[in-house]
Every structure is written in C-alpha cells, then in structure tokens.
C-alpha cells in the first residue's frame, strides 16, 4: 500500500450547512477518528475525496457536486432539510441520527410547554416583575387533556412523562401501537383522528414529516379541537400551515401556540408571529443530539455501507423516514 492509499484509508467527511457553524462537530469527529480528513467551509478542497456529507440545511446542489460520495448523513432525526434540495442524489444512502438520550430533553421541553400555558405561568412572571401578588385561575391537571400526535420514541416518552404527573394523555399514530405507557389512551389511523382531536385541550405535534403529514396542523384540524386549545409544535416547521394559525387564534379556536419548529429558520424579523403574546417562539432547542453520537453513528454507517450492509437508520425515501 502506497502513502496515498494509506492516507485515503481514513474517511473524508464534509460538514455542510448554510445555517449552522458546523465547527462545533469537528472535535467529536476527531475524537471518534483521530486520522479523519475533515472538510468545513466554502472551500472543501478536492471534491472527489469526500466520502460522507454530514448535513443540516446544506447548500442546494452541493451534494450533487461530490462525485464519490457514499453516504448523506443528517445530523438529526429529521431529513426534510435534505429533501428540499432539488439536486439531492437520491440514489445514495441517506441516514438520520437516532439518539436515545434525546428523549430526556424532549420530555423536559414538552412538559414545560404544557405546564407553562396550562398553569398560566407567563402571567405570574409578568406580575412578579410588577411586584404583584395575584393568583391566577387554577385548573387541576387531571381536567386538562393532552394529546400527542406521533407515537415514536419521543412521543411515547413525552406521553409517559405527562401521564406520570397527572395529565390525562391520549396519543395518535398512523398505525396501532401494541404497547402504550400506563394511563395513555391510543388512537390510530384516519378513522380515529377526529375522536382523538376532540379530546385535546393541548395538542403536541411530534409526527415525522412526510408528504402525508406536511400541513397537518391546519384550519380544518384546529376546528376539530376543543375551543381554546393550546398548540405545541415540536415536530417540523412544515407540519404547520402558518397562514392558518393567526386566524385560529383571533377566532378563539386556539388560545395559544408554542412553536419550536418553523418553516423558515431563523424566523425572519418582522414575521407576524414575533411579538404576538399568544405565540411563544423558541429557536429549535427542544432537544439536541449529542455531538459524539452524530460522529459515531456517521462513521459506523459508513463502515456498514463499505461492508455491503444497510445501516439501521437508513431512510426509506418512499415513507419519508
């Protein structure tokens, strides 16, 4: 083996994003593979060296410029940021990251978002700042029904957490789930969606983004919720038809919305959601994938592909996840 061959034995990984400084991942990849050939920034060097593109909203058409690419790796569970690229090389394996530790962060965020609105905590923050001792109307959590749309790993974890502190919880999924957490009622399929929605004082969206779920949160769906419901979107931005949200709030069909995922991120200055007291925006921080998990799964996926094996989290593009 010559020197050039020995050098090429280490994988060449490009970190690609238009919205994140991907430098934050560099140390995790070097810790996982000290000899790695890591490419960042606008100048990627020789493009035919690159084996893997690790992506979060990569520049459109960039992946198609990499002639020897073997793997397209999302740095999160979502892949819609990749599917938005019209030149995405769809013949290549595309993998998402699955971090079992993400459930802890999502449980904490969703529980906070439910309690923050249901217990009127923003009103207490405002009154505390004004030195006012003033009790807000109290609603027992056992009278506030929470629905989780999407019963994957994260949805199940959130359902169990909310049920454990006294909320009546129901979950909806495309197909039936054989095992549900204690005190969680399951619904499934289009035929049970309306019944599910009718009992959601708070609706949490944790669905995968597919052609079938794009625009799921729309005016027709809001009309099937109890009047004054609270919407929490911790799924993907394109689950929400943004033009339908303000009319639902103005009509009183929704009382509040907590949005951690938006169709355009960052949300542009001047967007009508900013400053609306009924809408709470957080900058896609509900949970985070551990950097070492991203690096380890990426390199493990590449190794499997090089042995002719399918990685466990390779995406089925027909299903969208």
Sine and cosine of phi, psi and omega as CSV:
sin_phi,cos_phi,sin_psi,cos_psi,sin_omega,cos_omega
0.00,0.00,0.80,-0.60,0.01,-1.00
-0.98,0.20,0.11,-0.99,-0.02,-1.00
-0.89,0.45,-0.64,0.77,-0.01,-1.00
-0.91,0.42,-0.64,0.77,0.02,-1.00
-0.91,0.42,-0.67,0.74,0.00,-1.00
-0.89,0.46,-0.65,0.76,0.02,-1.00
-0.90,0.43,-0.63,0.77,-0.04,-1.00
-0.96,0.29,-0.21,0.98,0.03,-1.00
-0.88,0.48,-0.48,0.88,0.08,-1.00
-0.98,0.20,0.66,-0.75,-0.03,-1.00
-0.92,0.38,0.48,-0.87,0.08,-1.00
-0.94,-0.34,0.88,-0.48,-0.12,-0.99
-0.84,-0.54,0.79,-0.61,0.08,-1.00
-0.97,-0.22,0.76,-0.65,0.04,-1.00
-0.99,-0.17,0.91,-0.42,-0.24,-0.97
-0.83,-0.56,0.86,-0.52,0.08,-1.00
-0.33,-0.94,0.59,-0.81,0.13,-0.99
-1.00,-0.10,-0.17,0.98,-0.11,-0.99
-0.86,-0.52,-0.26,0.97,-0.01,-1.00
-0.87,-0.50,0.53,-0.85,0.21,-0.98
-0.99,0.14,0.98,-0.20,-0.12,-0.99
-0.96,0.27,-0.01,1.00,0.07,-1.00
-0.84,0.55,-0.45,0.90,-0.05,-1.00
-0.89,0.45,-0.33,0.94,0.00,-1.00
-1.00,-0.02,-0.22,0.97,-0.18,-0.98
-0.86,0.50,-0.72,0.70,-0.07,-1.00
-0.91,0.41,-0.60,0.80,0.02,-1.00
-0.90,0.44,-0.65,0.76,0.03,-1.00
-0.93,0.37,-0.64,0.77,0.01,-1.00
-0.94,0.35,-0.55,0.83,0.06,-1.00
-0.92,0.38,-0.61,0.79,0.00,-1.00
-0.96,0.28,-0.59,0.80,-0.02,-1.00
-0.61,-0.79,1.00,-0.04,-0.09,-1.00
-0.84,0.55,-0.48,0.88,-0.05,-1.00
-1.00,-0.02,0.13,0.99,-0.12,-0.99
-0.86,0.50,0.57,-0.82,0.12,-0.99
-0.99,-0.14,0.97,-0.23,-0.14,-0.99
-0.96,-0.29,0.76,-0.65,-0.02,-1.00
-0.87,-0.49,0.77,-0.63,0.02,-1.00
-0.71,-0.71,0.34,-0.94,0.13,-0.99
1.00,0.07,-0.14,-0.99,-0.08,-1.00
-0.95,0.31,-0.57,0.82,-0.01,-1.00
-0.99,-0.10,0.96,-0.27,-0.06,-1.00
-1.00,-0.09,0.11,0.99,-0.03,-1.00
0.95,0.32,-0.51,-0.86,0.00,-1.00
-0.92,0.39,0.91,-0.42,-0.08,-1.00
-0.93,0.37,-0.46,0.89,-0.03,-1.00
-0.98,0.22,-0.04,1.00,0.10,-1.00
-0.98,0.18,-0.39,0.92,-0.28,-0.96
-0.98,0.19,0.83,-0.56,0.00,-1.00
-1.00,-0.02,-0.61,0.80,-0.17,-0.99
-0.71,-0.71,0.67,-0.74,0.21,-0.98
-0.94,-0.33,0.89,-0.45,0.07,-1.00
-0.99,-0.14,0.85,-0.53,-0.33,-0.94
-0.76,-0.65,0.55,-0.83,0.29,-0.96
-0.56,-0.83,0.96,-0.27,-0.14,-0.99
0.76,0.65,0.89,0.46,0.01,-1.00
-0.93,0.36,0.39,-0.92,0.08,-1.00
-0.83,0.55,0.73,-0.69,0.01,-1.00
-0.85,0.52,0.66,-0.75,0.05,-1.00
0.97,0.24,-0.05,1.00,-0.01,-1.00
-0.92,0.39,-0.70,0.71,-0.03,-1.00
-0.88,0.47,-0.58,0.82,-0.01,-1.00
-0.93,0.38,-0.25,0.97,0.00,-1.00
-1.00,0.03,-0.02,1.00,-0.07,-1.00
-0.98,-0.21,0.99,-0.16,-0.22,-0.97
-0.94,0.35,-0.44,0.90,-0.06,-1.00
-0.93,-0.37,0.38,0.92,0.00,-1.00
-0.88,0.47,0.72,-0.70,-0.02,-1.00
-0.94,-0.35,-0.36,0.93,-0.11,-0.99
-0.46,-0.89,0.71,-0.71,0.19,-0.98
-0.95,-0.31,0.86,-0.50,-0.11,-0.99
-0.88,-0.48,0.88,-0.48,0.17,-0.99
-0.97,0.26,0.60,-0.80,0.02,-1.00
-1.00,0.04,0.16,0.99,0.04,-1.00
-0.60,-0.80,-0.08,-1.00,0.00,-1.00
-0.96,0.27,-0.46,0.89,-0.03,-1.00
-0.98,0.17,0.49,-0.87,0.03,-1.00
-0.79,-0.62,0.05,1.00,-0.04,-1.00
-0.89,0.45,-0.47,0.88,0.04,-1.00
-0.91,0.42,-0.42,0.91,0.06,-1.00
-1.00,0.08,-0.66,0.75,-0.04,-1.00
-0.91,0.41,-0.31,0.95,0.03,-1.00
-0.95,0.31,-0.25,0.97,-0.01,-1.00
-0.98,0.19,0.90,-0.43,-0.05,-1.00
-0.91,0.42,-0.32,0.95,-0.02,-1.00
-0.96,-0.28,0.30,0.95,0.00,-1.00
-0.82,0.57,0.80,-0.60,0.04,-1.00
-0.95,0.31,1.00,-0.02,-0.13,-0.99
-0.96,0.30,-0.18,0.98,0.04,-1.00
-0.98,0.18,-0.23,0.97,-0.05,-1.00
-1.00,0.04,0.50,-0.87,0.12,-0.99
-0.87,0.50,0.71,-0.70,0.03,-1.00
-0.83,-0.55,0.82,-0.57,-0.06,-1.00
-0.85,-0.52,0.52,-0.86,0.13,-0.99
-0.94,-0.34,0.34,-0.94,0.05,-1.00
-1.00,-0.03,0.72,-0.70,0.11,-0.99
-0.87,-0.50,0.93,-0.37,-0.04,-1.00
-0.91,-0.41,0.95,-0.32,-0.04,-1.00
-0.89,0.46,-0.38,0.93,0.02,-1.00
-0.97,0.24,-0.20,0.98,0.02,-1.00
-0.90,0.43,-0.42,0.91,-0.05,-1.00
-0.87,0.49,-0.58,0.82,-0.02,-1.00
-0.89,0.46,-0.70,0.71,0.02,-1.00
-0.91,0.41,-0.67,0.75,-0.02,-1.00
-0.93,0.38,-0.64,0.77,0.06,-1.00
-0.86,0.52,-0.70,0.71,-0.02,-1.00
-0.89,0.45,-0.69,0.72,-0.04,-1.00
-0.92,0.40,-0.76,0.65,-0.07,-1.00
-0.91,0.42,-0.66,0.75,0.04,-1.00
-0.87,0.49,-0.71,0.71,0.06,-1.00
-0.86,0.52,-0.73,0.69,-0.08,-1.00
-0.90,0.44,-0.64,0.77,0.04,-1.00
-0.91,0.42,-0.78,0.63,-0.07,-1.00
-0.92,0.39,-0.63,0.77,-0.04,-1.00
-0.84,0.55,-0.65,0.76,0.01,-1.00
-1.00,0.08,-0.71,0.70,-0.10,-1.00
-0.91,0.42,-0.56,0.83,0.01,-1.00
-1.00,-0.10,0.13,0.99,0.08,-1.00
0.84,0.53,0.70,0.71,-0.09,-1.00
-0.94,0.35,-0.49,0.87,0.03,-1.00
-0.90,0.44,-0.58,0.81,0.05,-1.00
-0.90,0.45,-0.61,0.79,0.04,-1.00
-0.93,0.38,-0.61,0.79,0.05,-1.00
-0.88,0.48,-0.71,0.71,0.00,-1.00
-0.89,0.45,-0.68,0.74,-0.03,-1.00
-0.95,0.30,-0.54,0.84,0.09,-1.00
-0.89,0.45,-0.67,0.74,0.03,-1.00
-0.89,0.45,-0.47,0.88,0.00,-1.00
-0.99,-0.12,0.16,0.99,0.01,-1.00
0.86,0.51,0.66,0.76,0.00,-1.00
-0.93,-0.36,0.82,-0.57,0.11,-0.99
-1.00,-0.04,0.99,-0.17,-0.13,-0.99
-0.56,-0.83,0.90,-0.43,-0.03,-1.00
-0.98,0.20,0.65,-0.76,0.07,-1.00
-1.00,-0.05,0.35,-0.93,0.07,-1.00
-0.83,0.56,0.67,-0.74,-0.07,-1.00
-0.97,-0.25,0.75,-0.66,0.11,-0.99
-0.86,-0.51,0.85,-0.53,0.01,-1.00
-0.89,0.46,0.73,-0.69,0.02,-1.00
-0.80,0.60,-0.48,0.88,-0.03,-1.00
-0.93,0.36,-0.21,0.98,0.04,-1.00
-0.98,-0.20,0.04,1.00,-0.05,-1.00
-0.92,-0.39,0.93,-0.36,-0.11,-0.99
-1.00,0.00,0.77,-0.63,-0.01,-1.00
-0.93,-0.38,0.77,-0.64,0.06,-1.00
-0.93,-0.36,0.69,-0.72,0.06,-1.00
-0.93,-0.36,0.92,-0.40,0.09,-1.00
-1.00,-0.04,0.95,-0.32,-0.08,-1.00
0.92,-0.39,0.97,-0.26,-0.07,-1.00
-0.92,-0.40,0.75,0.66,0.20,-0.98
-0.98,0.21,-0.32,-0.95,-0.04,-1.00
-0.84,0.54,-0.72,0.70,-0.04,-1.00
-0.95,0.32,-0.66,0.75,0.01,-1.00
-0.89,0.46,-0.67,0.74,0.04,-1.00
-0.89,0.46,-0.67,0.74,-0.02,-1.00
-0.90,0.44,-0.68,0.74,0.01,-1.00
-0.92,0.38,-0.65,0.76,0.03,-1.00
-0.87,0.50,-0.70,0.71,0.00,-1.00
-0.90,0.43,-0.65,0.76,-0.03,-1.00
-0.90,0.43,-0.71,0.70,-0.03,-1.00
-0.93,0.36,-0.63,0.77,0.04,-1.00
-0.89,0.45,-0.56,0.83,-0.06,-1.00
-0.93,0.36,-0.36,0.93,0.03,-1.00
-0.96,-0.28,0.26,0.96,0.23,-0.97
0.96,-0.29,-0.04,1.00,0.02,-1.00
-0.99,0.17,0.68,-0.73,0.20,-0.98
-0.94,0.35,0.84,-0.55,-0.13,-0.99
-0.86,-0.51,0.68,-0.74,0.12,-0.99
-0.78,-0.63,0.52,-0.85,0.00,-1.00
-0.77,-0.63,0.52,-0.86,0.02,-1.00
-0.78,-0.62,0.67,-0.74,0.02,-1.00
-0.61,-0.79,0.26,-0.97,-0.03,-1.00
-0.91,0.42,-0.64,0.77,0.01,-1.00
-0.83,-0.55,0.36,-0.93,-0.07,-1.00
-0.91,0.42,0.54,-0.84,0.06,-1.00
-0.97,-0.26,0.77,-0.64,-0.07,-1.00
-0.98,0.20,-0.45,0.89,-0.02,-1.00
-0.78,-0.63,0.85,-0.52,0.04,-1.00
-0.88,-0.48,0.46,-0.89,0.08,-1.00
-0.87,0.49,0.36,-0.93,0.04,-1.00
-0.83,0.55,0.63,-0.77,0.09,-1.00
0.90,0.45,0.47,0.88,0.10,-0.99
-0.88,-0.48,0.79,-0.61,0.00,-1.00
-0.99,-0.11,0.74,-0.67,-0.07,-1.00
-0.98,-0.20,0.60,-0.80,0.12,-0.99
-0.74,-0.68,0.42,-0.91,0.00,-1.00
-0.44,-0.90,0.42,-0.91,0.12,-0.99
0.96,0.28,0.25,-0.97,-0.02,-1.00
-0.87,0.50,-0.54,0.84,-0.05,-1.00
-0.93,0.38,-0.38,0.93,-0.01,-1.00
-0.94,-0.34,0.09,1.00,-0.06,-1.00
-0.92,0.40,-0.72,0.70,-0.04,-1.00
-0.88,0.48,-0.67,0.75,0.02,-1.00
-0.89,0.45,-0.66,0.75,0.06,-1.00
-0.86,0.51,-0.77,0.64,-0.07,-1.00
-0.89,0.45,-0.55,0.83,-0.06,-1.00
-0.90,0.44,-0.30,0.96,-0.01,-1.00
-0.91,-0.41,0.51,0.86,-0.03,-1.00
-0.90,-0.43,0.99,-0.10,0.13,-0.99
-0.94,0.34,-0.53,0.85,0.24,-0.97
-0.83,-0.56,0.73,-0.68,0.07,-1.00
-0.92,-0.39,0.82,-0.57,0.04,-1.00
-0.95,-0.31,0.82,-0.57,0.04,-1.00
-0.99,-0.15,0.89,-0.45,0.07,-1.00
-0.75,-0.66,0.53,0.85,0.00,-1.00
-0.97,0.24,0.44,-0.90,0.24,-0.97
-0.94,0.34,0.46,-0.89,0.04,-1.00
-1.00,0.00,0.90,-0.43,0.03,-1.00
-0.73,-0.68,0.17,-0.99,0.09,-1.00
-0.83,0.56,-0.50,0.86,-0.02,-1.00
-0.98,0.21,-0.47,0.88,-0.05,-1.00
-0.98,-0.20,-0.13,0.99,0.08,-1.00
-0.89,0.46,0.79,-0.62,-0.05,-1.00
0.97,0.25,0.27,0.96,-0.01,-1.00
-0.84,0.54,-0.65,0.76,-0.03,-1.00
-1.00,0.03,1.00,-0.04,-0.11,-0.99
-0.69,-0.73,0.01,-1.00,-0.08,-1.00
-0.86,0.51,-0.65,0.76,-0.02,-1.00
-0.90,0.44,-0.64,0.77,0.03,-1.00
-0.93,0.36,-0.69,0.73,-0.01,-1.00
-0.84,0.54,-0.59,0.81,-0.03,-1.00
-0.91,0.41,-0.34,0.94,-0.02,-1.00
-1.00,-0.03,-0.12,0.99,0.06,-1.00
-0.99,0.13,0.39,-0.92,0.14,-0.99
-0.85,0.53,0.59,-0.81,-0.02,-1.00
-0.86,0.51,0.72,-0.70,-0.01,-1.00
1.00,0.08,0.30,0.95,-0.04,-1.00
-0.93,0.37,0.35,-0.94,0.05,-1.00
-0.95,-0.31,0.76,-0.65,0.02,-1.00
-0.97,-0.25,0.75,-0.66,0.11,-0.99
-0.84,-0.54,0.88,-0.48,0.06,-1.00
-0.93,-0.37,0.96,-0.29,0.11,-0.99
-0.88,-0.48,0.31,0.95,0.07,-1.00
-1.00,0.05,-0.94,-0.34,0.04,-1.00
-0.82,-0.57,0.45,-0.89,-0.05,-1.00
-0.85,0.53,-0.60,0.80,-0.07,-1.00
-0.98,0.21,0.03,1.00,0.21,-0.98
-0.92,0.39,-0.49,0.87,-0.10,-0.99
-0.99,-0.12,0.77,-0.64,0.22,-0.98
-0.99,0.11,0.99,-0.16,-0.16,-0.99
-0.87,0.50,-0.56,0.83,-0.02,-1.00
-0.91,0.41,-0.31,0.95,-0.03,-1.00
-1.00,-0.02,-0.20,0.98,-0.14,-0.99
-0.96,0.27,-0.79,0.62,-0.04,-1.00
-0.88,0.47,-0.67,0.74,0.08,-1.00
-0.86,0.51,-0.60,0.80,0.03,-1.00
-0.92,0.38,-0.61,0.79,0.06,-1.00
-0.94,0.35,-0.69,0.73,-0.01,-1.00
-0.90,0.43,-0.53,0.85,0.01,-1.00
-0.99,0.13,-0.16,0.99,-0.04,-1.00
0.99,0.13,0.04,1.00,0.05,-1.00
-0.92,0.40,-0.62,0.78,0.21,-0.98
-0.94,-0.33,0.57,-0.82,0.06,-1.00
-0.98,-0.20,-0.39,0.92,-0.08,-1.00
-0.27,-0.96,0.36,-0.93,0.09,-1.00
-0.61,-0.79,0.70,-0.71,0.12,-0.99
-0.90,-0.43,0.89,-0.45,-0.15,-0.99
-0.86,-0.52,0.89,-0.45,0.08,-1.00
-0.97,-0.26,-0.16,0.99,-0.01,-1.00
-0.75,-0.67,0.77,-0.64,-0.02,-1.00
-0.80,-0.60,0.42,-0.91,0.00,-1.00
-0.88,0.47,-0.61,0.79,0.05,-1.00
-0.89,-0.45,0.86,-0.51,-0.01,-1.00
-0.80,-0.60,0.74,-0.67,-0.08,1.00
-0.89,0.45,0.46,-0.89,0.06,-1.00
-0.91,0.42,0.80,-0.60,-0.11,-0.99
-0.89,0.45,0.56,-0.83,0.14,-0.99
-0.86,0.51,0.64,-0.77,-0.03,-1.00
1.00,0.02,-0.11,0.99,0.06,-1.00
-0.89,0.46,0.64,-0.77,-0.07,-1.00
-0.89,0.45,-0.29,0.96,0.06,-1.00
-0.94,0.34,-0.52,0.85,0.00,-1.00
-0.91,0.42,0.71,-0.70,0.09,-1.00
0.99,0.13,-0.14,0.99,0.05,-1.00
-0.97,0.23,0.87,-0.49,-0.10,-1.00
-0.91,0.42,-0.26,0.97,0.00,-1.00
-1.00,0.05,-0.17,0.98,-0.07,-1.00
-0.89,-0.46,0.81,-0.59,0.08,-1.00
-0.94,-0.33,0.86,-0.51,-0.02,-1.00
-0.97,-0.25,0.76,-0.65,0.21,-0.98
-0.84,-0.54,0.55,-0.84,-0.19,-0.98
-1.00,0.10,0.88,0.47,0.07,-1.00
0.82,0.57,0.79,0.61,-0.08,-1.00
-0.86,-0.51,0.24,0.97,-0.08,-1.00
-0.81,0.59,-0.65,0.76,0.10,-1.00
-0.41,-0.91,0.23,-0.97,-0.06,-1.00
-0.69,-0.73,0.60,-0.80,0.09,-1.00
-0.99,0.13,0.72,-0.70,0.02,-1.00
-0.89,0.46,0.71,-0.71,-0.06,-1.00
-0.87,0.49,-0.64,0.77,0.01,-1.00
-0.92,0.40,-0.57,0.82,0.05,-1.00
-0.89,0.45,-0.68,0.74,0.03,-1.00
-0.86,0.52,-0.76,0.65,-0.03,-1.00
-0.90,0.43,-0.73,0.68,-0.06,-1.00
-0.91,0.42,-0.69,0.72,-0.01,-1.00
-0.93,0.37,-0.61,0.79,0.02,-1.00
-0.86,0.51,-0.77,0.64,-0.06,-1.00
-0.95,0.32,-0.54,0.84,0.08,-1.00
-0.92,0.39,-0.63,0.78,0.04,-1.00
-0.89,0.45,-0.69,0.73,0.02,-1.00
-0.88,0.48,-0.69,0.72,0.00,-1.00
-0.88,0.47,-0.65,0.76,0.03,-1.00
-0.89,0.45,-0.71,0.71,0.00,-1.00
-0.89,0.46,-0.62,0.78,0.02,-1.00
-0.92,0.38,-0.36,0.93,0.07,-1.00
-1.00,-0.08,0.11,0.99,0.01,-1.00
0.98,0.19,0.34,0.94,-0.03,-1.00
-0.94,-0.34,0.41,-0.91,0.00,-1.00
-1.00,0.01,0.80,-0.60,0.06,-1.00
-0.90,0.44,0.51,-0.86,-0.09,-1.00
-0.91,0.41,-0.41,0.91,-0.05,-1.00
-0.91,-0.42,0.50,0.86,0.12,-0.99
-0.94,0.34,0.67,-0.74,-0.11,-0.99
-0.99,0.14,0.66,-0.75,0.18,-0.98
-1.00,-0.01,0.96,-0.27,-0.10,-0.99
-0.90,0.43,-0.40,0.92,0.07,-1.00
-0.92,0.38,-0.61,0.79,0.01,-1.00
-1.00,0.06,-0.45,0.89,0.01,-1.00
1.00,-0.01,0.13,0.99,0.03,-1.00
-0.27,-0.96,0.00,0.00,0.00,0.00
